[in-house]
């Protein structure tokens, strides 16, 4: 299994090799590699400092997310974020945060990296924590007074945590 550091080193080596082989481009600076090294592990490794409450997340959701995901994550006009409980084994599974996702930390990673769709990576860490708290609350996973941070987020037990099977292949060097 590749660690964050190994991936960053691999990226830097590939860029150097590319620049040397084709005669254009340049090796990334350590600052550039660090800027792209933002992945979050299921156990919470890589989570940044910050915190956000369900109440703060509700306000941010209305401003930044509801136009695509609808009121309370119902999925109008786009993908539903809430609901779907008990549907995975049905003929029409509804894959939402609460029904499908195995780790709350993956939700943080995705929101931080890719949302909002029209301005990815524009949210501050506190805003991402707040949105994640709100989305987890919408799915009945955390209470309305929950605050998510580096410690509380990895401790969240997602309903479909056991629905995924670990890759049985041995770790790669």
C-alpha positions in Angstrom: 0.0 0.0 0.0 1.3 3.4 -0.9 1.6 6.0 1.8 1.0 9.7 1.3 4.7 10.3 1.3 5.4 7.6 -1.2 2.7 9.0 -3.6 4.2 12.5 -3.3 7.7 11.1 -4.0 6.3 9.1 -7.0 4.6 12.2 -8.4 7.8 14.3 -8.0 10.0 11.6 -9.7 7.5 11.2 -12.6 7.5 15.0 -13.2 11.3 15.1 -13.2 11.5 12.1 -15.6 8.9 13.7 -17.9 10.7 17.0 -18.0 14.0 15.3 -18.8 12.6 12.9 -21.4 10.5 15.4 -23.4 12.5 18.6 -22.8 9.6 20.6 -21.4 7.9 21.1 -18.1 9.7 21.4 -14.8 10.2 19.4 -11.6 7.6 20.3 -9.0 8.8 22.3 -6.0 8.3 20.7 -2.6 5.6 23.4 -2.0 3.7 22.3 -5.0 3.9 18.6 -4.0 2.7 19.5 -0.5 -0.2 21.5 -2.0 -1.4 18.4 -3.9 -0.8 16.0 -1.0 -4.2 16.5 0.7 -5.6 13.0 0.8 -7.3 11.7 4.0 -7.0 8.1 5.1 -10.0 6.2 6.5 -8.3 6.4 10.0 -8.2 10.2 9.8 -4.5 10.5 8.9 -4.1 13.7 7.0 -7.0 15.5 8.5 -6.2 19.2 8.9 -6.8 21.4 11.9 -10.3 22.9 12.2 -13.8 22.3 13.4 -17.3 22.8 12.3 -20.8 22.3 13.7 -24.0 21.0 12.2 -25.6 24.4 12.6 -22.8 26.1 10.7 -22.9 23.4 8.0 -26.6 24.0 7.4 -25.9 27.6 6.6 -23.0 26.8 4.3 -25.1 24.1 2.6 -27.8 26.5 1.7 -25.3 28.9 0.2 -22.9 26.6 -1.6 -24.6 23.2 -2.1 -28.4 23.3 -2.2 -28.5 24.6 -5.8 -27.2 21.2 -7.0 -28.2 18.8 -4.3 -31.5 20.3 -3.3 -33.0 21.2 0.0 -31.7 18.8 2.8 -29.7 16.7 0.4 -32.8 15.2 -1.4 -31.0 15.2 -4.7 -33.0 17.7 -6.8 -31.7 18.4 -9.4 -28.5 16.3 -8.9 -27.3 13.5 -6.7 -29.0 12.7 -3.4 -26.8 13.1 -0.3 -29.3 11.8 2.3 -31.8 9.0 2.5 -31.5 5.5 0.9 -31.3 3.7 4.2 -32.0 0.0 3.7 -32.0 0.2 -0.2 -28.6 -1.3 -1.1 -29.9 -4.8 -1.3 -33.0 -3.8 -3.3 -33.5 -3.7 -7.1 -33.1 0.1 -7.0 -30.3 0.9 -4.5 -30.0 4.6 -3.5 -26.3 5.2 -2.7 -26.0 8.2 -0.4 -23.7 9.2 2.4 -25.7 7.4 5.0 -26.5 4.3 3.0 -23.3 3.6 1.1 -20.2 5.4 2.3 -18.0 3.4 4.6 -16.0 6.2 6.3 -16.8 9.7 7.3 -13.2 10.7 6.6 -13.8 9.8 3.0 -16.6 12.3 2.9 -14.3 15.0 4.2 -11.7 14.1 1.6 -14.2 14.3 -1.2 -15.9 17.5 -0.2 -12.6 19.2 0.4 -11.1 18.1 -2.9 -14.1 18.3 -5.3 -16.9 20.5 -4.0 -18.5 22.8 -4.7 -18.6 21.6 -8.3 -18.1 25.1 -9.7 -15.3 25.9 -7.4 -13.5 22.8 -6.1 -11.0 23.3 -3.2 -12.5 26.7 -2.4 -13.9 25.8 1.0 -11.8 26.4 4.2 -11.2 23.5 6.4 -13.7 24.7 9.0 -16.3 24.9 6.3 -15.6 21.4 5.2 -15.9 20.1 8.7 -19.2 22.0 9.1 -20.6 20.6 5.9 -19.6 17.1 6.8 -21.2 17.5 10.2 -24.4 18.7 8.6 -24.5 15.9 6.0 -23.9 13.3 8.6 -26.7 14.8 10.7 -29.0 14.8 7.6 -28.4 11.0 7.4 -29.1 10.5 11.1 -25.5 9.5 11.9 -24.6 12.3 14.3 -26.8 14.5 16.5 -27.8 18.1 15.8 -25.3 19.4 18.3 -22.3 17.5 16.8 -19.0 19.2 16.1 -16.6 17.5 13.7 -12.8 17.9 14.0 -9.7 15.9 13.6 -10.6 13.7 16.6 -14.4 13.4 16.3 -14.6 12.7 12.6 -12.6 9.5 12.5 -14.6 8.2 15.4 -17.9 8.4 13.4 -19.1 4.9 12.6 -20.8 4.8 9.3 -23.8 2.5 8.8 -22.3 0.7 5.8 -18.8 0.3 7.3 -19.0 -3.5 7.1 -20.4 -3.4 3.6 -17.0 -3.2 2.0 -14.5 -6.0 1.7 -10.8 -5.3 2.2 -8.5 -5.9 -0.8 -7.0 -9.3 -0.1 -3.9 -8.7 -2.2 -0.7 -8.2 -0.2 0.6 -4.6 0.2 2.8 -3.4 -2.6 6.3 -2.3 -1.8 
